[in-house]
Amino acid sequence: MNKLSQFVKEKRKGLGLTQEDLSFKAGVGLRFVRDLEQGKQSLMMDKVNQVLSLFGHELGPVKTERDEES
């Protein structure tokens, strides 16, 4: 599970929402919410932002940690 999927799952559960509840409130499909929470690598950013906006967040650039040998 990646940081994004973990964040969404924790926020959803913290609000007492089911995946179905979240999909309805965000205006995305249930399958999209499931894919997001399972860490699917290719997701539409606009839909991810629809979900994140319910929690007062949006996607943005994050500095990655790299090996010094790379």
VOGU-3710 file (C-alpha; in Angstrom, 3 decimals, decimal comma):
1> mnklsqfvke> 0,000/0,000/0,000  1,392/3,425/-0,902  1,097/6,659/1,085  -1,831/7,962/-0,976  -3,890/4,803/-0,656  -3,154/4,578/3,051  -4,101/8,247/3,550  -7,444/7,851/1,760  -8,318/4,642/3,588  -7,479/6,102/7,011
11> krkglgltqe> -9,421/9,318/6,344  -12,436/7,390/5,036  -12,501/5,084/8,039  -11,937/8,027/10,400  -15,122/9,595/9,070  -17,012/6,306/9,370  -17,592/6,038/5,623  -17,795/2,900/3,562  -16,072/2,778/0,188  -19,515/3,104/-1,375
21> dlsfkagvgl> -20,270/6,201/0,739  -16,986/7,782/-0,314  -17,538/7,058/-3,992  -20,993/8,650/-3,844  -19,826/11,753/-1,973  -16,820/12,240/-4,278  -18,745/11,576/-7,465  -16,506/8,714/-8,575  -17,193/5,037/-9,100  -16,893/2,429/-6,385
31> rfvrdleqgk> -14,283/0,577/-8,435  -12,177/3,754/-8,578  -12,224/4,051/-4,767  -11,246/0,388/-4,445  -8,407/0,801/-6,948  -7,220/3,943/-5,151  -7,191/2,267/-1,741  -5,403/-0,778/-3,162  -2,606/1,395/-4,520  -3,237/1,023/-8,241
41> qslmmdkvnq> -0,358/2,736/-10,040  -2,318/4,393/-12,869  -5,257/6,539/-11,791  -6,779/9,678/-13,253  -5,451/12,647/-11,296  -8,683/14,630/-11,585  -10,618/11,792/-9,950  -7,990/11,408/-7,227  -8,388/15,128/-6,527  -12,181/14,724/-6,356
51> vlslfghelg> -11,677/12,217/-3,542  -8,939/14,191/-1,800  -10,988/17,393/-1,860  -13,436/15,781/0,565  -10,574/15,686/3,065  -9,336/19,196/2,281  -6,324/17,995/0,259  -5,131/17,796/-3,338  -2,319/16,117/-5,254  0,980/17,924/-5,426
61> pvkterdees> 4,678/17,344/-6,063  6,510/15,547/-3,293  10,274/15,213/-3,076  11,327/11,607/-3,434  14,119/9,890/-1,561  16,775/8,540/-3,897  19,683/6,196/-3,418  23,021/7,978/-3,601  24,221/5,183/-5,920  21,481/5,845/-8,526
//
